[in-house]
């Protein structure tokens, strides 16, 4: 069994981000206070913490000819769920940093991937491997 991770990220607007993670991404809300909110993030413990907005610029690294935001986080979805999840995001008019597409097509590690930001500018990547045994393949 995979152990759940714990991740806490800063957000500049707690209520806007609470709505985003709960209502758009579908994460069940857990405990909260005036300064943080816990979520079940696809089986993992995820917490948004209020922090005043930063003026730090987005950094990117090139991967497969795309400018991938760093840092970023997300979840590996089942292959059959990736397209449905992408469609759900599109129905909520999510602006993608990198539109859903197939990366490394026909190669080791072939994967569907997409990048977008939460309302506070935290970059997320959701991906799916055609063959899950290749998640850590070299």
C-alpha positions in Angstrom: 0.0 0.0 0.0 1.2 3.5 -0.9 1.6 5.7 2.2 -0.2 9.0 1.9 2.0 12.1 1.7 1.5 15.4 3.6 1.9 18.6 1.8 1.2 22.2 2.9 1.3 25.1 0.5 0.9 28.8 0.9 -2.2 30.6 -0.5 -2.9 34.3 -0.5 -6.7 33.9 -0.4 -7.9 31.1 1.8 -11.6 31.2 0.8 -10.9 31.4 -3.0 -8.5 28.5 -2.7 -10.8 26.5 -0.4 -13.5 26.7 -3.1 -11.0 25.8 -5.8 -9.7 22.6 -4.1 -13.1 21.6 -2.8 -15.5 22.5 -5.6 -13.3 22.3 -8.7 -10.8 19.6 -7.9 -13.3 17.7 -5.8 -11.2 17.3 -2.6 -13.1 16.6 0.5 -12.5 19.2 3.2 -11.3 18.2 6.6 -10.4 20.3 9.6 -9.7 24.0 9.3 -9.1 27.3 11.2 -9.0 30.9 10.2 -5.5 30.4 8.7 -5.5 26.9 7.2 -7.7 24.2 5.6 -7.0 20.4 5.4 -8.2 18.4 2.3 -8.2 14.8 1.2 -6.2 15.3 -2.0 -6.8 12.1 -3.8 -6.0 10.1 -0.7 -3.2 12.4 0.6 -3.2 15.0 3.4 -3.0 18.4 1.8 -3.2 21.7 3.6 -3.5 25.2 2.4 -2.1 27.8 4.7 -2.7 31.6 4.5 0.4 33.6 3.5 0.4 37.1 2.1 0.9 37.2 -1.7 4.5 36.9 -2.9 6.1 38.8 -5.7 8.3 35.8 -6.6 8.3 35.1 -10.3 7.4 31.7 -11.8 10.5 29.6 -12.6 10.3 27.0 -15.4 12.5 24.2 -16.7 12.3 22.7 -20.2 10.8 19.2 -20.4 9.7 17.7 -23.8 9.9 21.2 -25.3 7.5 22.8 -22.8 8.2 25.3 -20.0 7.4 23.2 -16.9 6.7 25.4 -13.7 9.0 24.7 -10.7 7.9 23.9 -8.1 4.7 22.0 -8.8 2.8 19.1 -7.3 -0.1 16.9 -8.3 -1.4 13.4 -8.7 -0.9 10.5 -11.0 -4.4 9.5 -12.1 -5.5 6.3 -13.7 -5.2 6.4 -17.5 -9.0 6.1 -18.0 -9.7 9.0 -15.6 -7.2 11.6 -17.0 -9.4 12.7 -19.9 -12.5 13.0 -17.8 -10.6 15.1 -15.2 -9.2 17.4 -18.0 -12.7 17.8 -19.3 -14.0 18.8 -15.8 -11.3 21.4 -15.5 -12.1 22.8 -19.0 -15.8 23.0 -18.0 -14.7 25.2 -15.1 -12.6 27.4 -17.5 -9.3 26.5 -15.9 -6.5 28.2 -17.8 -3.8 25.7 -18.5 -0.1 26.5 -18.3 0.4 23.4 -20.5 -2.7 22.0 -22.1 -3.4 18.3 -21.7 -1.3 16.2 -24.1 0.7 13.0 -24.4 4.4 13.4 -23.4 7.1 11.0 -24.5 4.6 9.3 -26.9 5.8 5.8 -27.9 8.8 6.0 -25.5 9.5 4.7 -22.0 7.5 6.7 -19.5 4.7 7.7 -22.0 2.3 9.8 -20.1 -0.6 12.2 -20.4 0.0 15.4 -18.5 -1.4 18.9 -17.9 -0.3 21.9 -15.8 -2.4 24.7 -14.3 -2.4 27.0 -11.3 -4.5 27.3 -8.3 -5.9 30.8 -7.6 -2.8 31.7 -5.5 -0.3 30.7 -8.2 0.7 27.3 -7.0 1.4 25.1 -10.0 -0.2 21.7 -10.3 0.5 18.8 -12.6 -1.9 16.0 -13.1 -0.6 13.1 -15.1 -1.3 9.5 -16.1 0.9 6.7 -17.3 -0.3 4.4 -20.0 1.7 1.7 -18.3 1.9 2.4 -14.5 4.9 0.1 -14.3 6.9 2.8 -16.1 6.3 5.5 -13.4 9.9 5.1 -12.2 11.4 3.6 -15.4 14.8 4.9 -16.6 
